[in-house]
Amino acid sequence: MQMKKTLSLLSLSLMLSLPTFAQNIFTAIQENDIPAVKYLLEKGANVNTKDDQGNSPLIAAVKNGSDRAVLLLLQRNPDVDVKDKTGNTALILAASVKNIRITDLLLTHYPKLDAKNSTGATALITAVQAGNIEAASTLLRNGADTRAKDNQHKTAVDYAKEANNAEAISLFSATAAAAAQKSK
């Protein structure tokens, strides 16, 4: 009888600790506590859980700009195309973070390059809007669609021209020229 009671209490405490355990991964990521992130992952933290903002641990790590946490999470094969409450994927968010290593890491897991958020922006559009030419260039090399339009019917090229961003305009011109050369 005592054994059953102990097992019941142990099971109950384990069940009650699971939401806290899942939340701890977000706290560890927010605090950029890489050893804690690693420990929690080794102990079975769910890499596809979501917080109240719809962030997965991967999305939280990208928002935090932590390439080390992103790498640890990617080693656990999370859903790289999961979206937060505003429809952003990790790749869309990475395009606005000035840390090209995060974009490169995500691309090794073959995310949907042209996924759109709630405003219709793709990672390429987001990169141009953020002035992140390095990310835009990387996305183009990996096959991002320059013709994708957001909810305002604008492409990344349109945003580059609107901002009079000569570097981005030059990048798109070079990409178009390379594509024309390939088709010959």
Secondary structure, DSSP 8 states (H G I E B T S, - for coil): -HHHHHHHHHHHHHHHHHHHHHHHHHHHHHTT-HHHHHHHHHTT--TT---TTS--HHHHHHHHT-HHHHHHHHTT---TT---TT---HHHHHHHSS-HHHHHHHHTT---TT---TT---HHHHHHHTT-HHHHHHHHHTT--TT---TTS--HHHHHHHTT-HHHHHHHHHHHHHHHHHT-
